[in-house]
Amino acid sequence: MNLLIFEGDELLGRRLILSGRRARHLLKVLRVEPGHTVRVGMVNGPVGSGLVITLGANTVTLEVTLEQKPVCDLHVELILALPRPIMLQRILKQATVLGVRRFYLIRSRRVEKSFFQSPVLAAEKIRELFVEGMEQGMDTWLPEVSIHKQFKPFAQEVLPQVEGTGIIAHPRVETPLAGLDVPGKERKPLLLAVGPEGGWNDFELDMFADQGFIPFTMGNRILHVDTATVALLAQLQLLYDLQNL
């Protein structure tokens, strides 16, 4: 836990009384004592420090000082063909660590219907994974998520309402990611579409193309979806940093 995350309505003035998982981490892992400070952040708000005031058997009371809100220069929204639940858990957490601001979890031809019945899609489980990613990445932005069980309505009705520059990963094209001049362009969101293990079919690619999405390849190696997503997000951040030196 690199950043202790809390909700704004948990504050009583400047006092934050913790119990449960967060208190156990402070008590058992960090072994805090009165007078120690920890890094804290309010959901969708600023970060700062928490001064340990008192300890209980299972509680910790902090006096919180908030200083500034984290800055995100590269705004990425991830359109993800719903993967297997175990992969989805990894992606939701790691993509949050890497700064994804919104997730669109969609159905494609090669996505099994049963994936949409997974308990990983429960709102409380998704939030838990997001918070873990925020704690690791030291960010207070709580991502948004929407679930779309039909591809065509998503492509025709949702995508036209989404602002940003769209790019879509697909192995059977020639343009490499490095050849796209998209990160940070006009400060608009970047919409990254990542397909299922078997890739997008031609109909799906055409639908994305109709909405202005630019296809690119990561090379000859075929990666698992969770690996590909993390690699892509890291590469996009590097491209953004290089273009904004």
Biotite code that builds the C-alpha atoms (Angstrom):
import biotite.structure as struc

atoms = struc.array([
    struc.Atom([0.000, 0.000, 0.000], chain_id="A", res_id=1, res_name="MET", atom_name="CA", element="C"),
    struc.Atom([1.901, 3.026, -1.297], chain_id="A", res_id=2, res_name="ASN", atom_name="CA", element="C"),
    struc.Atom([-1.033, 5.391, -0.779], chain_id="A", res_id=3, res_name="LEU", atom_name="CA", element="C"),
    struc.Atom([-3.806, 4.996, 1.787], chain_id="A", res_id=4, res_name="LEU", atom_name="CA", element="C"),
    struc.Atom([-7.092, 5.733, 0.005], chain_id="A", res_id=5, res_name="ILE", atom_name="CA", element="C"),
    struc.Atom([-10.161, 7.104, 1.793], chain_id="A", res_id=6, res_name="PHE", atom_name="CA", element="C"),
    struc.Atom([-13.530, 8.619, 0.919], chain_id="A", res_id=7, res_name="GLU", atom_name="CA", element="C"),
    struc.Atom([-14.214, 12.279, 1.598], chain_id="A", res_id=8, res_name="GLY", atom_name="CA", element="C"),
    struc.Atom([-17.175, 11.484, 3.848], chain_id="A", res_id=9, res_name="ASP", atom_name="CA", element="C"),
    struc.Atom([-14.910, 9.443, 6.141], chain_id="A", res_id=10, res_name="GLU", atom_name="CA", element="C"),
    struc.Atom([-13.227, 12.624, 7.375], chain_id="A", res_id=11, res_name="LEU", atom_name="CA", element="C"),
    struc.Atom([-14.430, 14.129, 10.631], chain_id="A", res_id=12, res_name="LEU", atom_name="CA", element="C"),
    struc.Atom([-12.894, 17.557, 10.306], chain_id="A", res_id=13, res_name="GLY", atom_name="CA", element="C"),
    struc.Atom([-9.309, 16.490, 9.788], chain_id="A", res_id=14, res_name="ARG", atom_name="CA", element="C"),
    struc.Atom([-9.623, 13.200, 11.669], chain_id="A", res_id=15, res_name="ARG", atom_name="CA", element="C"),
    struc.Atom([-9.743, 9.870, 9.831], chain_id="A", res_id=16, res_name="LEU", atom_name="CA", element="C"),
    struc.Atom([-10.584, 6.777, 11.881], chain_id="A", res_id=17, res_name="ILE", atom_name="CA", element="C"),
    struc.Atom([-9.567, 3.566, 10.139], chain_id="A", res_id=18, res_name="LEU", atom_name="CA", element="C"),
    struc.Atom([-10.592, -0.025, 10.783], chain_id="A", res_id=19, res_name="SER", atom_name="CA", element="C"),
    struc.Atom([-10.596, -3.240, 8.781], chain_id="A", res_id=20, res_name="GLY", atom_name="CA", element="C"),
    struc.Atom([-8.034, -3.888, 6.039], chain_id="A", res_id=21, res_name="ARG", atom_name="CA", element="C"),
    struc.Atom([-6.426, -0.440, 6.099], chain_id="A", res_id=22, res_name="ARG", atom_name="CA", element="C"),
    struc.Atom([-5.983, -0.412, 9.866], chain_id="A", res_id=23, res_name="ALA", atom_name="CA", element="C"),
    struc.Atom([-4.557, -3.935, 9.819], chain_id="A", res_id=24, res_name="ARG", atom_name="CA", element="C"),
    struc.Atom([-2.027, -2.888, 7.188], chain_id="A", res_id=25, res_name="HIS", atom_name="CA", element="C"),
    struc.Atom([-0.917, 0.094, 9.228], chain_id="A", res_id=26, res_name="LEU", atom_name="CA", element="C"),
    struc.Atom([-0.730, -1.937, 12.438], chain_id="A", res_id=27, res_name="LEU", atom_name="CA", element="C"),
    struc.Atom([0.690, -5.234, 11.195], chain_id="A", res_id=28, res_name="LYS", atom_name="CA", element="C"),
    struc.Atom([2.702, -4.324, 8.084], chain_id="A", res_id=29, res_name="VAL", atom_name="CA", element="C"),
    struc.Atom([3.842, -0.742, 8.561], chain_id="A", res_id=30, res_name="LEU", atom_name="CA", element="C"),
    struc.Atom([3.825, -1.069, 12.357], chain_id="A", res_id=31, res_name="ARG", atom_name="CA", element="C"),
    struc.Atom([2.978, 2.599, 12.830], chain_id="A", res_id=32, res_name="VAL", atom_name="CA", element="C"),
    struc.Atom([3.208, 4.375, 16.158], chain_id="A", res_id=33, res_name="GLU", atom_name="CA", element="C"),
    struc.Atom([1.759, 7.731, 17.306], chain_id="A", res_id=34, res_name="PRO", atom_name="CA", element="C"),
    struc.Atom([3.732, 10.497, 15.612], chain_id="A", res_id=35, res_name="GLY", atom_name="CA", element="C"),
    struc.Atom([4.406, 8.495, 12.439], chain_id="A", res_id=36, res_name="HIS", atom_name="CA", element="C"),
    struc.Atom([3.092, 9.804, 9.113], chain_id="A", res_id=37, res_name="THR", atom_name="CA", element="C"),
    struc.Atom([1.679, 7.895, 6.143], chain_id="A", res_id=38, res_name="VAL", atom_name="CA", element="C"),
    struc.Atom([0.807, 8.993, 2.623], chain_id="A", res_id=39, res_name="ARG", atom_name="CA", element="C"),
    struc.Atom([-2.943, 9.398, 2.104], chain_id="A", res_id=40, res_name="VAL", atom_name="CA", element="C"),
    struc.Atom([-5.268, 10.325, -0.740], chain_id="A", res_id=41, res_name="GLY", atom_name="CA", element="C"),
    struc.Atom([-8.956, 11.163, -1.036], chain_id="A", res_id=42, res_name="MET", atom_name="CA", element="C"),
    struc.Atom([-10.922, 9.412, -3.770], chain_id="A", res_id=43, res_name="VAL", atom_name="CA", element="C"),
    struc.Atom([-11.028, 11.765, -6.782], chain_id="A", res_id=44, res_name="ASN", atom_name="CA", element="C"),
    struc.Atom([-9.319, 14.375, -4.635], chain_id="A", res_id=45, res_name="GLY", atom_name="CA", element="C"),
    struc.Atom([-5.949, 15.540, -3.323], chain_id="A", res_id=46, res_name="PRO", atom_name="CA", element="C"),
    struc.Atom([-3.118, 13.616, -1.715], chain_id="A", res_id=47, res_name="VAL", atom_name="CA", element="C"),
    struc.Atom([-1.237, 14.478, 1.447], chain_id="A", res_id=48, res_name="GLY", atom_name="CA", element="C"),
    struc.Atom([-0.147, 12.988, 4.738], chain_id="A", res_id=49, res_name="SER", atom_name="CA", element="C"),
    struc.Atom([-1.790, 11.415, 7.741], chain_id="A", res_id=50, res_name="GLY", atom_name="CA", element="C"),
    struc.Atom([-0.275, 11.868, 11.184], chain_id="A", res_id=51, res_name="LEU", atom_name="CA", element="C"),
    struc.Atom([-0.920, 8.894, 13.457], chain_id="A", res_id=52, res_name="VAL", atom_name="CA", element="C"),
    struc.Atom([-2.706, 10.225, 16.559], chain_id="A", res_id=53, res_name="ILE", atom_name="CA", element="C"),
    struc.Atom([-3.941, 7.156, 18.409], chain_id="A", res_id=54, res_name="THR", atom_name="CA", element="C"),
    struc.Atom([-3.908, 3.385, 18.029], chain_id="A", res_id=55, res_name="LEU", atom_name="CA", element="C"),
    struc.Atom([-6.547, 0.920, 19.156], chain_id="A", res_id=56, res_name="GLY", atom_name="CA", element="C"),
    struc.Atom([-6.635, -2.856, 19.067], chain_id="A", res_id=57, res_name="ALA", atom_name="CA", element="C"),
    struc.Atom([-8.075, -2.754, 15.554], chain_id="A", res_id=58, res_name="ASN", atom_name="CA", element="C"),
    struc.Atom([-8.236, 0.963, 14.734], chain_id="A", res_id=59, res_name="THR", atom_name="CA", element="C"),
    struc.Atom([-5.921, 3.779, 13.764], chain_id="A", res_id=60, res_name="VAL", atom_name="CA", element="C"),
    struc.Atom([-6.773, 7.488, 13.995], chain_id="A", res_id=61, res_name="THR", atom_name="CA", element="C"),
    struc.Atom([-5.007, 9.900, 11.658], chain_id="A", res_id=62, res_name="LEU", atom_name="CA", element="C"),
    struc.Atom([-4.924, 13.683, 11.432], chain_id="A", res_id=63, res_name="GLU", atom_name="CA", element="C"),
    struc.Atom([-5.004, 14.380, 7.703], chain_id="A", res_id=64, res_name="VAL", atom_name="CA", element="C"),
    struc.Atom([-3.345, 17.201, 5.793], chain_id="A", res_id=65, res_name="THR", atom_name="CA", element="C"),
    struc.Atom([-4.176, 17.349, 2.077], chain_id="A", res_id=66, res_name="LEU", atom_name="CA", element="C"),
    struc.Atom([-1.867, 19.175, -0.299], chain_id="A", res_id=67, res_name="GLU", atom_name="CA", element="C"),
    struc.Atom([-2.393, 18.656, -4.026], chain_id="A", res_id=68, res_name="GLN", atom_name="CA", element="C"),
    struc.Atom([-4.258, 16.546, -6.546], chain_id="A", res_id=69, res_name="LYS", atom_name="CA", element="C"),
    struc.Atom([-2.290, 14.052, -8.663], chain_id="A", res_id=70, res_name="PRO", atom_name="CA", element="C"),
    struc.Atom([-1.776, 15.133, -12.272], chain_id="A", res_id=71, res_name="VAL", atom_name="CA", element="C"),
    struc.Atom([-2.527, 12.842, -15.216], chain_id="A", res_id=72, res_name="CYS", atom_name="CA", element="C"),
    struc.Atom([-1.142, 14.166, -18.501], chain_id="A", res_id=73, res_name="ASP", atom_name="CA", element="C"),
    struc.Atom([-1.996, 11.102, -20.589], chain_id="A", res_id=74, res_name="LEU", atom_name="CA", element="C"),
    struc.Atom([-5.719, 10.339, -20.409], chain_id="A", res_id=75, res_name="HIS", atom_name="CA", element="C"),
    struc.Atom([-6.354, 6.749, -21.566], chain_id="A", res_id=76, res_name="VAL", atom_name="CA", element="C"),
    struc.Atom([-9.709, 4.996, -21.768], chain_id="A", res_id=77, res_name="GLU", atom_name="CA", element="C"),
    struc.Atom([-9.607, 1.241, -22.349], chain_id="A", res_id=78, res_name="LEU", atom_name="CA", element="C"),
    struc.Atom([-12.105, -0.582, -24.542], chain_id="A", res_id=79, res_name="ILE", atom_name="CA", element="C"),
    struc.Atom([-11.628, -4.220, -23.655], chain_id="A", res_id=80, res_name="LEU", atom_name="CA", element="C"),
    struc.Atom([-13.224, -7.321, -25.130], chain_id="A", res_id=81, res_name="ALA", atom_name="CA", element="C"),
    struc.Atom([-14.151, -9.076, -21.903], chain_id="A", res_id=82, res_name="LEU", atom_name="CA", element="C"),
    struc.Atom([-11.448, -11.671, -21.089], chain_id="A", res_id=83, res_name="PRO", atom_name="CA", element="C"),
    struc.Atom([-11.547, -14.640, -18.753], chain_id="A", res_id=84, res_name="ARG", atom_name="CA", element="C"),
    struc.Atom([-12.268, -13.586, -15.156], chain_id="A", res_id=85, res_name="PRO", atom_name="CA", element="C"),
    struc.Atom([-8.772, -14.322, -13.849], chain_id="A", res_id=86, res_name="ILE", atom_name="CA", element="C"),
    struc.Atom([-7.290, -12.120, -16.581], chain_id="A", res_id=87, res_name="MET", atom_name="CA", element="C"),
    struc.Atom([-9.900, -9.443, -16.026], chain_id="A", res_id=88, res_name="LEU", atom_name="CA", element="C"),
    struc.Atom([-8.890, -9.103, -12.384], chain_id="A", res_id=89, res_name="GLN", atom_name="CA", element="C"),
    struc.Atom([-5.265, -8.571, -13.328], chain_id="A", res_id=90, res_name="ARG", atom_name="CA", element="C"),
    struc.Atom([-6.131, -6.083, -16.062], chain_id="A", res_id=91, res_name="ILE", atom_name="CA", element="C"),
    struc.Atom([-8.478, -3.970, -13.931], chain_id="A", res_id=92, res_name="LEU", atom_name="CA", element="C"),
    struc.Atom([-5.872, -3.591, -11.205], chain_id="A", res_id=93, res_name="LYS", atom_name="CA", element="C"),
    struc.Atom([-2.766, -3.146, -13.371], chain_id="A", res_id=94, res_name="GLN", atom_name="CA", element="C"),
    struc.Atom([-4.450, -0.814, -15.853], chain_id="A", res_id=95, res_name="ALA", atom_name="CA", element="C"),
    struc.Atom([-5.539, 1.341, -12.910], chain_id="A", res_id=96, res_name="THR", atom_name="CA", element="C"),
    struc.Atom([-1.944, 1.374, -11.669], chain_id="A", res_id=97, res_name="VAL", atom_name="CA", element="C"),
    struc.Atom([-0.953, 2.610, -15.134], chain_id="A", res_id=98, res_name="LEU", atom_name="CA", element="C"),
    struc.Atom([-3.530, 5.406, -15.108], chain_id="A", res_id=99, res_name="GLY", atom_name="CA", element="C"),
    struc.Atom([-6.530, 4.220, -17.154], chain_id="A", res_id=100, res_name="VAL", atom_name="CA", element="C"),
    struc.Atom([-9.417, 6.607, -16.489], chain_id="A", res_id=101, res_name="ARG", atom_name="CA", element="C"),
    struc.Atom([-12.342, 4.602, -17.842], chain_id="A", res_id=102, res_name="ARG", atom_name="CA", element="C"),
    struc.Atom([-13.042, 0.992, -18.833], chain_id="A", res_id=103, res_name="PHE", atom_name="CA", element="C"),
    struc.Atom([-15.543, -0.175, -21.445], chain_id="A", res_id=104, res_name="TYR", atom_name="CA", element="C"),
    struc.Atom([-15.987, -3.948, -21.051], chain_id="A", res_id=105, res_name="LEU", atom_name="CA", element="C"),
    struc.Atom([-17.600, -5.218, -24.220], chain_id="A", res_id=106, res_name="ILE", atom_name="CA", element="C"),
    struc.Atom([-18.776, -8.344, -25.994], chain_id="A", res_id=107, res_name="ARG", atom_name="CA", element="C"),
    struc.Atom([-17.038, -9.393, -29.188], chain_id="A", res_id=108, res_name="SER", atom_name="CA", element="C"),
    struc.Atom([-17.603, -12.456, -31.355], chain_id="A", res_id=109, res_name="ARG", atom_name="CA", element="C"),
    struc.Atom([-14.891, -14.444, -29.565], chain_id="A", res_id=110, res_name="ARG", atom_name="CA", element="C"),
    struc.Atom([-15.994, -13.562, -26.025], chain_id="A", res_id=111, res_name="VAL", atom_name="CA", element="C"),
    struc.Atom([-17.902, -16.294, -24.218], chain_id="A", res_id=112, res_name="GLU", atom_name="CA", element="C"),
    struc.Atom([-21.294, -15.247, -22.855], chain_id="A", res_id=113, res_name="LYS", atom_name="CA", element="C"),
    struc.Atom([-20.518, -16.934, -19.560], chain_id="A", res_id=114, res_name="SER", atom_name="CA", element="C"),
    struc.Atom([-17.792, -14.352, -18.844], chain_id="A", res_id=115, res_name="PHE", atom_name="CA", element="C"),
    struc.Atom([-20.536, -11.800, -18.174], chain_id="A", res_id=116, res_name="PHE", atom_name="CA", element="C"),
    struc.Atom([-21.810, -13.918, -15.278], chain_id="A", res_id=117, res_name="GLN", atom_name="CA", element="C"),
    struc.Atom([-18.518, -13.692, -13.418], chain_id="A", res_id=118, res_name="SER", atom_name="CA", element="C"),
    struc.Atom([-18.571, -12.344, -9.838], chain_id="A", res_id=119, res_name="PRO", atom_name="CA", element="C"),
    struc.Atom([-15.555, -10.246, -10.843], chain_id="A", res_id=120, res_name="VAL", atom_name="CA", element="C"),
    struc.Atom([-18.054, -7.938, -12.574], chain_id="A", res_id=121, res_name="LEU", atom_name="CA", element="C"),
    struc.Atom([-19.873, -7.194, -9.316], chain_id="A", res_id=122, res_name="ALA", atom_name="CA", element="C"),
    struc.Atom([-19.607, -3.488, -8.547], chain_id="A", res_id=123, res_name="ALA", atom_name="CA", element="C"),
    struc.Atom([-18.017, -4.040, -5.146], chain_id="A", res_id=124, res_name="GLU", atom_name="CA", element="C"),
    struc.Atom([-15.352, -6.382, -6.607], chain_id="A", res_id=125, res_name="LYS", atom_name="CA", element="C"),
    struc.Atom([-14.492, -3.952, -9.397], chain_id="A", res_id=126, res_name="ILE", atom_name="CA", element="C"),
    struc.Atom([-14.165, -1.135, -6.898], chain_id="A", res_id=127, res_name="ARG", atom_name="CA", element="C"),
    struc.Atom([-11.912, -3.279, -4.695], chain_id="A", res_id=128, res_name="GLU", atom_name="CA", element="C"),
    struc.Atom([-9.584, -3.909, -7.645], chain_id="A", res_id=129, res_name="LEU", atom_name="CA", element="C"),
    struc.Atom([-9.602, -0.231, -8.591], chain_id="A", res_id=130, res_name="PHE", atom_name="CA", element="C"),
    struc.Atom([-8.691, 0.813, -5.046], chain_id="A", res_id=131, res_name="VAL", atom_name="CA", element="C"),
    struc.Atom([-5.846, -1.705, -4.963], chain_id="A", res_id=132, res_name="GLU", atom_name="CA", element="C"),
    struc.Atom([-4.554, -0.211, -8.210], chain_id="A", res_id=133, res_name="GLY", atom_name="CA", element="C"),
    struc.Atom([-4.891, 3.330, -6.870], chain_id="A", res_id=134, res_name="MET", atom_name="CA", element="C"),
    struc.Atom([-2.994, 2.380, -3.729], chain_id="A", res_id=135, res_name="GLU", atom_name="CA", element="C"),
    struc.Atom([-0.197, 0.840, -5.763], chain_id="A", res_id=136, res_name="GLN", atom_name="CA", element="C"),
    struc.Atom([0.013, 3.595, -8.385], chain_id="A", res_id=137, res_name="GLY", atom_name="CA", element="C"),
    struc.Atom([-0.360, 6.432, -5.866], chain_id="A", res_id=138, res_name="MET", atom_name="CA", element="C"),
    struc.Atom([-3.304, 7.940, -7.702], chain_id="A", res_id=139, res_name="ASP", atom_name="CA", element="C"),
    struc.Atom([-6.652, 9.074, -6.329], chain_id="A", res_id=140, res_name="THR", atom_name="CA", element="C"),
    struc.Atom([-8.649, 8.885, -9.563], chain_id="A", res_id=141, res_name="TRP", atom_name="CA", element="C"),
    struc.Atom([-11.318, 6.177, -9.239], chain_id="A", res_id=142, res_name="LEU", atom_name="CA", element="C"),
    struc.Atom([-11.877, 4.853, -12.783], chain_id="A", res_id=143, res_name="PRO", atom_name="CA", element="C"),
    struc.Atom([-15.317, 4.591, -14.282], chain_id="A", res_id=144, res_name="GLU", atom_name="CA", element="C"),
    struc.Atom([-16.577, 1.378, -15.861], chain_id="A", res_id=145, res_name="VAL", atom_name="CA", element="C"),
    struc.Atom([-19.419, 0.400, -18.141], chain_id="A", res_id=146, res_name="SER", atom_name="CA", element="C"),
    struc.Atom([-20.406, -3.065, -19.362], chain_id="A", res_id=147, res_name="ILE", atom_name="CA", element="C"),
    struc.Atom([-21.794, -3.689, -22.847], chain_id="A", res_id=148, res_name="HIS", atom_name="CA", element="C"),
    struc.Atom([-23.109, -7.152, -23.679], chain_id="A", res_id=149, res_name="LYS", atom_name="CA", element="C"),
    struc.Atom([-23.821, -6.449, -27.369], chain_id="A", res_id=150, res_name="GLN", atom_name="CA", element="C"),
    struc.Atom([-21.096, -5.284, -29.724], chain_id="A", res_id=151, res_name="PHE", atom_name="CA", element="C"),
    struc.Atom([-23.114, -3.595, -32.465], chain_id="A", res_id=152, res_name="LYS", atom_name="CA", element="C"),
    struc.Atom([-25.109, -1.242, -30.190], chain_id="A", res_id=153, res_name="PRO", atom_name="CA", element="C"),
    struc.Atom([-21.861, -0.329, -28.431], chain_id="A", res_id=154, res_name="PHE", atom_name="CA", element="C"),
    struc.Atom([-20.122, 0.492, -31.713], chain_id="A", res_id=155, res_name="ALA", atom_name="CA", element="C"),
    struc.Atom([-23.051, 2.353, -33.246], chain_id="A", res_id=156, res_name="GLN", atom_name="CA", element="C"),
    struc.Atom([-24.574, 4.111, -30.241], chain_id="A", res_id=157, res_name="GLU", atom_name="CA", element="C"),
    struc.Atom([-21.914, 4.444, -27.535], chain_id="A", res_id=158, res_name="VAL", atom_name="CA", element="C"),
    struc.Atom([-18.687, 5.036, -29.468], chain_id="A", res_id=159, res_name="LEU", atom_name="CA", element="C"),
    struc.Atom([-20.003, 8.060, -31.407], chain_id="A", res_id=160, res_name="PRO", atom_name="CA", element="C"),
    struc.Atom([-20.643, 9.775, -28.060], chain_id="A", res_id=161, res_name="GLN", atom_name="CA", element="C"),
    struc.Atom([-17.131, 9.123, -26.718], chain_id="A", res_id=162, res_name="VAL", atom_name="CA", element="C"),
    struc.Atom([-14.629, 11.913, -27.223], chain_id="A", res_id=163, res_name="GLU", atom_name="CA", element="C"),
    struc.Atom([-11.039, 11.072, -28.059], chain_id="A", res_id=164, res_name="GLY", atom_name="CA", element="C"),
    struc.Atom([-8.572, 9.601, -30.531], chain_id="A", res_id=165, res_name="THR", atom_name="CA", element="C"),
    struc.Atom([-9.229, 5.907, -31.153], chain_id="A", res_id=166, res_name="GLY", atom_name="CA", element="C"),
    struc.Atom([-6.581, 3.252, -31.778], chain_id="A", res_id=167, res_name="ILE", atom_name="CA", element="C"),
    struc.Atom([-7.148, -0.488, -32.018], chain_id="A", res_id=168, res_name="ILE", atom_name="CA", element="C"),
    struc.Atom([-4.649, -3.291, -31.490], chain_id="A", res_id=169, res_name="ALA", atom_name="CA", element="C"),
    struc.Atom([-4.711, -6.066, -34.096], chain_id="A", res_id=170, res_name="HIS", atom_name="CA", element="C"),
    struc.Atom([-1.955, -8.479, -35.161], chain_id="A", res_id=171, res_name="PRO", atom_name="CA", element="C"),
    struc.Atom([-2.844, -8.592, -38.852], chain_id="A", res_id=172, res_name="ARG", atom_name="CA", element="C"),
    struc.Atom([-1.956, -5.013, -39.773], chain_id="A", res_id=173, res_name="VAL", atom_name="CA", element="C"),
    struc.Atom([1.409, -3.450, -40.614], chain_id="A", res_id=174, res_name="GLU", atom_name="CA", element="C"),
    struc.Atom([1.477, -0.088, -38.821], chain_id="A", res_id=175, res_name="THR", atom_name="CA", element="C"),
    struc.Atom([3.437, -0.319, -35.547], chain_id="A", res_id=176, res_name="PRO", atom_name="CA", element="C"),
    struc.Atom([2.359, 1.527, -32.437], chain_id="A", res_id=177, res_name="LEU", atom_name="CA", element="C"),
    struc.Atom([5.443, 3.749, -32.658], chain_id="A", res_id=178, res_name="ALA", atom_name="CA", element="C"),
    struc.Atom([4.229, 4.954, -36.060], chain_id="A", res_id=179, res_name="GLY", atom_name="CA", element="C"),
    struc.Atom([1.090, 6.533, -34.613], chain_id="A", res_id=180, res_name="LEU", atom_name="CA", element="C"),
    struc.Atom([1.199, 10.178, -33.567], chain_id="A", res_id=181, res_name="ASP", atom_name="CA", element="C"),
    struc.Atom([-1.584, 9.953, -31.031], chain_id="A", res_id=182, res_name="VAL", atom_name="CA", element="C"),
    struc.Atom([-0.464, 10.225, -27.375], chain_id="A", res_id=183, res_name="PRO", atom_name="CA", element="C"),
    struc.Atom([-1.415, 13.567, -25.933], chain_id="A", res_id=184, res_name="GLY", atom_name="CA", element="C"),
    struc.Atom([-2.677, 14.883, -29.266], chain_id="A", res_id=185, res_name="LYS", atom_name="CA", element="C"),
    struc.Atom([-4.601, 18.095, -28.515], chain_id="A", res_id=186, res_name="GLU", atom_name="CA", element="C"),
    struc.Atom([-4.895, 16.796, -24.933], chain_id="A", res_id=187, res_name="ARG", atom_name="CA", element="C"),
    struc.Atom([-7.864, 14.657, -25.970], chain_id="A", res_id=188, res_name="LYS", atom_name="CA", element="C"),
    struc.Atom([-8.479, 11.279, -24.359], chain_id="A", res_id=189, res_name="PRO", atom_name="CA", element="C"),
    struc.Atom([-6.840, 8.325, -26.048], chain_id="A", res_id=190, res_name="LEU", atom_name="CA", element="C"),
    struc.Atom([-9.219, 5.400, -26.641], chain_id="A", res_id=191, res_name="LEU", atom_name="CA", element="C"),
    struc.Atom([-7.342, 2.100, -26.735], chain_id="A", res_id=192, res_name="LEU", atom_name="CA", element="C"),
    struc.Atom([-9.266, -0.954, -27.985], chain_id="A", res_id=193, res_name="ALA", atom_name="CA", element="C"),
    struc.Atom([-7.851, -4.367, -27.076], chain_id="A", res_id=194, res_name="VAL", atom_name="CA", element="C"),
    struc.Atom([-9.530, -7.492, -28.401], chain_id="A", res_id=195, res_name="GLY", atom_name="CA", element="C"),
    struc.Atom([-9.916, -11.083, -27.220], chain_id="A", res_id=196, res_name="PRO", atom_name="CA", element="C"),
    struc.Atom([-7.251, -13.807, -27.392], chain_id="A", res_id=197, res_name="GLU", atom_name="CA", element="C"),
    struc.Atom([-8.264, -14.666, -30.958], chain_id="A", res_id=198, res_name="GLY", atom_name="CA", element="C"),
    struc.Atom([-8.348, -11.050, -32.109], chain_id="A", res_id=199, res_name="GLY", atom_name="CA", element="C"),
    struc.Atom([-11.139, -8.942, -33.584], chain_id="A", res_id=200, res_name="TRP", atom_name="CA", element="C"),
    struc.Atom([-13.045, -10.290, -36.576], chain_id="A", res_id=201, res_name="ASN", atom_name="CA", element="C"),
    struc.Atom([-13.379, -8.328, -39.822], chain_id="A", res_id=202, res_name="ASP", atom_name="CA", element="C"),
    struc.Atom([-16.846, -7.007, -38.985], chain_id="A", res_id=203, res_name="PHE", atom_name="CA", element="C"),
    struc.Atom([-15.645, -5.636, -35.658], chain_id="A", res_id=204, res_name="GLU", atom_name="CA", element="C"),
    struc.Atom([-12.581, -4.035, -37.230], chain_id="A", res_id=205, res_name="LEU", atom_name="CA", element="C"),
    struc.Atom([-14.793, -2.385, -39.841], chain_id="A", res_id=206, res_name="ASP", atom_name="CA", element="C"),
    struc.Atom([-17.119, -1.057, -37.157], chain_id="A", res_id=207, res_name="MET", atom_name="CA", element="C"),
    struc.Atom([-14.204, 0.488, -35.276], chain_id="A", res_id=208, res_name="PHE", atom_name="CA", element="C"),
    struc.Atom([-12.843, 1.909, -38.548], chain_id="A", res_id=209, res_name="ALA", atom_name="CA", element="C"),
    struc.Atom([-16.215, 3.541, -39.196], chain_id="A", res_id=210, res_name="ASP", atom_name="CA", element="C"),
    struc.Atom([-15.713, 5.410, -35.904], chain_id="A", res_id=211, res_name="GLN", atom_name="CA", element="C"),
    struc.Atom([-12.238, 6.579, -36.923], chain_id="A", res_id=212, res_name="GLY", atom_name="CA", element="C"),
    struc.Atom([-10.152, 4.051, -34.996], chain_id="A", res_id=213, res_name="PHE", atom_name="CA", element="C"),
    struc.Atom([-6.624, 3.547, -36.325], chain_id="A", res_id=214, res_name="ILE", atom_name="CA", element="C"),
    struc.Atom([-5.351, -0.067, -36.341], chain_id="A", res_id=215, res_name="PRO", atom_name="CA", element="C"),
    struc.Atom([-1.813, -0.920, -35.263], chain_id="A", res_id=216, res_name="PHE", atom_name="CA", element="C"),
    struc.Atom([0.267, -3.971, -34.428], chain_id="A", res_id=217, res_name="THR", atom_name="CA", element="C"),
    struc.Atom([2.550, -4.828, -31.530], chain_id="A", res_id=218, res_name="MET", atom_name="CA", element="C"),
    struc.Atom([4.683, -7.083, -33.742], chain_id="A", res_id=219, res_name="GLY", atom_name="CA", element="C"),
    struc.Atom([4.849, -10.760, -34.585], chain_id="A", res_id=220, res_name="ASN", atom_name="CA", element="C"),
    struc.Atom([4.459, -12.134, -31.076], chain_id="A", res_id=221, res_name="ARG", atom_name="CA", element="C"),
    struc.Atom([0.934, -12.949, -29.929], chain_id="A", res_id=222, res_name="ILE", atom_name="CA", element="C"),
    struc.Atom([0.525, -12.010, -26.273], chain_id="A", res_id=223, res_name="LEU", atom_name="CA", element="C"),
    struc.Atom([-2.103, -12.932, -23.719], chain_id="A", res_id=224, res_name="HIS", atom_name="CA", element="C"),
    struc.Atom([-4.611, -10.131, -23.256], chain_id="A", res_id=225, res_name="VAL", atom_name="CA", element="C"),
    struc.Atom([-3.443, -9.180, -19.773], chain_id="A", res_id=226, res_name="ASP", atom_name="CA", element="C"),
    struc.Atom([0.198, -9.017, -20.893], chain_id="A", res_id=227, res_name="THR", atom_name="CA", element="C"),
    struc.Atom([-0.673, -7.102, -24.059], chain_id="A", res_id=228, res_name="ALA", atom_name="CA", element="C"),
    struc.Atom([-2.754, -4.546, -22.171], chain_id="A", res_id=229, res_name="THR", atom_name="CA", element="C"),
    struc.Atom([-0.026, -3.757, -19.643], chain_id="A", res_id=230, res_name="VAL", atom_name="CA", element="C"),
    struc.Atom([2.627, -3.625, -22.374], chain_id="A", res_id=231, res_name="ALA", atom_name="CA", element="C"),
    struc.Atom([0.524, -1.289, -24.506], chain_id="A", res_id=232, res_name="LEU", atom_name="CA", element="C"),
    struc.Atom([-0.224, 1.093, -21.675], chain_id="A", res_id=233, res_name="LEU", atom_name="CA", element="C"),
    struc.Atom([3.453, 1.249, -20.732], chain_id="A", res_id=234, res_name="ALA", atom_name="CA", element="C"),
    struc.Atom([4.458, 1.883, -24.344], chain_id="A", res_id=235, res_name="GLN", atom_name="CA", element="C"),
    struc.Atom([1.856, 4.612, -24.746], chain_id="A", res_id=236, res_name="LEU", atom_name="CA", element="C"),
    struc.Atom([3.163, 6.366, -21.638], chain_id="A", res_id=237, res_name="GLN", atom_name="CA", element="C"),
    struc.Atom([6.710, 6.146, -23.013], chain_id="A", res_id=238, res_name="LEU", atom_name="CA", element="C"),
    struc.Atom([5.627, 7.568, -26.380], chain_id="A", res_id=239, res_name="LEU", atom_name="CA", element="C"),
    struc.Atom([3.806, 10.378, -24.629], chain_id="A", res_id=240, res_name="TYR", atom_name="CA", element="C"),
    struc.Atom([6.831, 11.186, -22.483], chain_id="A", res_id=241, res_name="ASP", atom_name="CA", element="C"),
    struc.Atom([9.159, 11.189, -25.510], chain_id="A", res_id=242, res_name="LEU", atom_name="CA", element="C"),
    struc.Atom([6.843, 13.469, -27.482], chain_id="A", res_id=243, res_name="GLN", atom_name="CA", element="C"),
    struc.Atom([6.602, 15.896, -24.580], chain_id="A", res_id=244, res_name="ASN", atom_name="CA", element="C"),
    struc.Atom([10.262, 16.196, -23.563], chain_id="A", res_id=245, res_name="LEU", atom_name="CA", element="C"),
])
